[in-house]
Amino acid sequence: MTQDFEVSPYLLGPVIDNLAEQGWVVDRSLFTVEEIRLLREECLINWQQGKFHEAAVGRAAQQNRRSEIRSDSVLWLEPEQADSAASLYFSKLDAVRQAVNQAFYMGLEDLESHFAVYPQGAFYKKHLDRFRDDDARALTAVLYLNDDWPAEAGGEMRLYLDEEGERHVDVRPEAGTLALFLSDRFWHEVLPAGRQRLSITGWFRRRMATAAGW
């Protein structure tokens, strides 16, 4: 069961404003240094215990490992089974869900998330977070857990801002950085990482497509 953590409306205000203006936002205020440390430790303990599996592409029966597309490993998280660190993550992201629903009537119902570990040299080619036959994923959330990440280590998430791919922003995977963006609008990729790279990737889902007015 998730724990109950307060998130100040003053922190969520800029997040909502930027989502309304551009459909994406990068925030560094929602998680404290200590909270990120606990999440990083939880991720690494599970990694060392061999609980991760190589990530696949596609869904259901069409899932398969495509190392030429992505080379990370993942561990899915369940809110009702989460320990204290992951429980805090789910609680804070639920405050984001409620704020987004209140502002945009998106009908977000739940959050599916996994730890992701990119070994040195790993990457994820350009893709969209929306399955062809399922439009449930509406808002993507990526939280980075890497302490003291140097610029030369690479591993940025490149978020493409137009359909032609001519404009983009690179989000460095520094501890405490949270990137949110509309799942059906923004193509993105993970550039090769020069060292082990840790994150939590999540998708806010809705039961069916709704007219959100984006």
N, C-alpha and C positions, 0 to 999 in steps of 0.2 A: 504494500500500500504506500502511495506517495505521501511524503510529509508535506505539511502546510507551511510554505514560506511566503512572506509578503514581498511583493514587488511594487515599488513606488510608482504611481501614475506619472510622476515627473520624469522617471527614467524611460517609461514607455512612450511618452508624448513624442519625442523626436523620432523614435522608431516608426510610429504610425504616420507621422508627417512625411517622412522620406518614402515610405511605402506608397503613400497616396500620390506623391509627386512623381516618382520615377519607377516604382514597382520593385525596387531592391533597396537594401540598406546594409551598412556594415556598422555594427555597434560594439563598443568595448566597455560598456558600463554595467551590464546586467549581472555579470559574474565577478566575484571577488578573486583575488590571488589564491586565497586558501581554498575556495570552492573548486577552482581549476586544478589545484594541486591534488585534492582528493579524487577528482575524476581521473586525472592522469595516473595516479597510483592504482586505482581500480582497473583502468584499462591495461596497464602493464602487468598487473598480477594475473589477470585473465589470459593475457598473451603468453606469459611465461608458463602458465599451466596448460597451454595448448588447446584452449577452448575456441580459438578462431578457426574459420575455414576460408579458403580462397573464394573471393567474390565472383559471382557469375553475372551474365547479362541476360535480359529477357525476364519472363515471369512464368510461374507455374511449370507446365510440362515443356515449355520452350526455353527454360533456363539452361545455359551452358557456360562453361568456362572459356573465355576468349582472352588469352593473355596478351594478344596484340592490341586489345582495346582497353583493358584494365588489368592491373597487376597488384591490387591491394587485397587484404584479407579483412573479414568482418566478423563481428559478434553481435547478434540481434539482442536488443534489450526489451524486457517486459516490465511495464510499470508496476504491476502487482507483485512481482518477484524482486524488485530492485532493492538493493541495500541503500545505505544512507546517501552515498554520493550520487548515484543514478537517480534516486528518489528526488533529490534536490533539483537535478536537471529537469526531470519531468514536471515538477511543480512550477518551476520558473517558466518553462516553455508553455505550460498551460495558462499562465497569466498572459503571455503573449497571444495565445489562441483566443482568449476571451476578449482582449483588447481589439484584436483584428476583427473578430466577429461583430463587436459593438460598433466599430467604425465603418466597416464595409459590408456587413451582412453576407459574409462569405459562406456561412454554414459549416465552418470547420468543426469536425466532431471528435477527432482523435489524432494521435501522433504516433507514427511508427519510426523507430530509431535504431541505429546500430553504432557500436564503436567501429572505427576503421583504422587499420594500421597499414601504412605504406612503407615497406622496407626501402632501403637505399636503392635509388634508381627506379622506383615504382612510379606509375602514372595512371591517368584515366583520360582517354581520348575524348574529344568534343562530343557532347551528348545533351539530350533534353530529358528532364526528370518527369516524363509523362509517357505511359504505355499507350500504344496505338489503340488498344481495345478497352482502356480503363482510364477515366479522367478523374479518379478520386483524389490523386495527389494535386494539391492546389498551391501550397506554399512550402518551399524548401528551407531548411534551417541547418547550417553547418557551424559547429562550435569547435574551435581549435584548442588543443591542450599542450602545445609544444613550448617548453620553457627555453628562453634565450635562443630564439630561432634567428640565425644570421641571414642577411640578404643573399649571400652567396650560396646558401643551401637550396635555393629554388623552392619547388613544391608549392608554388602559388596556385590558387584557383583563379583561372582566367574566365571572367564573366563577360560574355559578348553582349553589347548594348544595342546592336542593330542586326537585322536579318542578314546583311551582307558580311558581317564579321569584321567591319572596318574600324569599329570603335569597341574598346574593351577596358575593363579595369582588372588589375591583378591584386588579389587579396592575399597578403602574406599570412601564412598559417601560425601566427603568434598566439601564445596562450591568452585566453579570454576574449578573443575576437569571435563575434557571432555574425555570420552573413545570412540574411534572409532575402529570398527573391521568389517571384511568381514561377511556379514549376513549369507552366506551359508556355512561357514567353522567352526565357533566357537560356540559350545554349551556353555551355560552360565546359571546361576541362581542367584537369589537375596536371600541372607541369611536372616533369620528372623531379623527384626529391633527392637531394644530395645526402640525406641522412634519414633515419627513421622518423616518420611523420604520423602524428596521432590526432584523431578528431572524432567527433560524434556527428553523424549525418542523420537528419530526421526529415520527415515529410508530414505536414499537417494535411489530413484527408477530410473530404466531405463525401457524403453518401452519393450524391449525384451532382451534375453540373448545375450551377446557379448563376443567375445574372447578377454579378457583383458590381458592374458598372466601371470596370477597369478600362 
